Amino acid sequence: MRPVIGIDFGTTNSVVTALHPDGEVVTLRHDTGEVFRSVLCFWSDPVGGAARHAAGPRAIEAYLEEPLASRLVMSMKSYLAQRSFVETRILGRRFTLEALIALFLQELLAPFGTEMAGARVVVGRPVRFVGDRADDDFGEARLRAAFAAAGLPGLEVALEPAAAGQRFAGGIERPETVLVGDFGGGTSDFSVLRFEPGDAAGHSRRLTALGHAGVGLAGDAFDMRIIDRVISPLLGKGGEYRVMGKPLPIPPGWYASFARWHQLPLMRGPKTLREIAEVARTADHPEQLGYLIRLIEDEAGYALYRAVSSAKASLSSEERTVLRFRHEDFAVEAPIERADFEAWIAPDLKRMEAAVEAALLDSGVPAEGVDRVFLTGGTSLVPAVRTIFARRFGEERVFGGGEFVSVAEGLALMGRGAG
């Protein structure tokens, strides 16, 4: 059997798996672990000034060592379906999005040359890419172009929830209809799949996709709600400034961008920083806008991201938590109740619920026709998300597992039997 590699290139994390000849799927490990952060860091070598870069955990280490002298690139997948993102300049060099992703992929796959040799490569994509005007076909085309630039032109692309379903199907012993919910950093995708197990005659398990739907939000959107409610008011959101004595609201658009991780680096443009500084001159609380400027200039977004994500994770198991963050003289120690968090994310939960109904409608299968529900991805651990499915299908039909590796494992399994 030809070797198969499954690659789950995610908004937040990426995972690589391999299908062995005996049918076993293994997650390929870096020396830093199975899960590889989907980030790049660029900096100038102090000796000679040459531009250098790193990916994954080492990118984070490089950034934390010299945050003011480096550029951290996150959430690259979030831009794939956005035609407005063409290129960016980093340390005087022009980079297209495809080139940035290709650099990351080369670092992601570098340790696995032996496993990659001659392998069939299966890569995942969301049902719906991130963005209000996302072009899904365009997003897939750019994804393929990025992999081609990384040296993998002949890959296959599969829907991520279908891949997660393949992994889950290993425990199915009779024909079943399964709804798979795959929650990433930027997208939530749902697929209704029909599984028929292999038989004694040697026929392999068969998967039939009955319907799909997705929405361009997931864990990052939940983080955004926490920032919007807890952090942004401390940075001037909701305040006023004056023009010729007339009070005006501080522009809310700044905070919409600040709360979205992948847009935060774009705020470092001189024009935006000048505008914030100008408003701060007549603001009721100029020190709050000063904090905002400093967080942007010092690229403190990643440290804030970790603090917010930690608080969100705590709320999956606790009724309350405390969000703690400090950058120089800007300090936050804010208690958060799970009930408040669930109220903040209620609009996002409604959109997820609507996408689940759309998947059922697309498949022609009523809720009572679904035998099991399989949830994967870190956001599936949020109790309010699980409640959507328990309420609609019954707690006894809802299962989870392999939250961070199931998609990559399923992608490898989808290559089973290839020549």
Secondary structure as UniProt FT lines:
FT   STRAND          4..9
FT   STRAND          13..19
FT   TURN            21..22
FT   STRAND          25..27
FT   TURN            31..32
FT   STRAND          36..37
FT   STRAND          40..44
FT   TURN            46..48
FT   STRAND          51..55
FT   HELIX           56..65
FT   HELIX           67..69
FT   STRAND          70..73
FT   HELIX           76..79
FT   TURN            80..81
FT   TURN            83..84
FT   STRAND          87..90
FT   TURN            91..92
FT   STRAND          93..96
FT   HELIX           97..109
FT   HELIX           110..112
FT   HELIX           113..116
FT   TURN            117..118
FT   STRAND          120..125
FT   TURN            132..133
FT   HELIX           136..149
FT   TURN            150..151
FT   TURN            153..154
FT   STRAND          156..159
FT   HELIX           160..168
FT   HELIX           169..171
FT   STRAND          176..183
FT   STRAND          188..196
FT   TURN            200..201
FT   STRAND          206..215
FT   HELIX           219..226
FT   HELIX           227..231
FT   HELIX           232..235
FT   TURN            236..238
FT   STRAND          240..243
FT   TURN            244..245
FT   STRAND          246..249
FT   HELIX           253..258
FT   HELIX           261..268
FT   HELIX           270..280
FT   TURN            281..282
FT   HELIX           286..297
FT   TURN            298..300
FT   HELIX           301..314
FT   TURN            315..317
FT   STRAND          320..327
FT   TURN            328..329
FT   STRAND          330..337
FT   HELIX           338..344
FT   HELIX           346..363
FT   HELIX           367..369
FT   STRAND          372..376
FT   HELIX           378..381
FT   HELIX           383..393
FT   HELIX           395..397
FT   STRAND          398..400
FT   TURN            403..405
FT   HELIX           406..413
FT   TURN            414..417
//
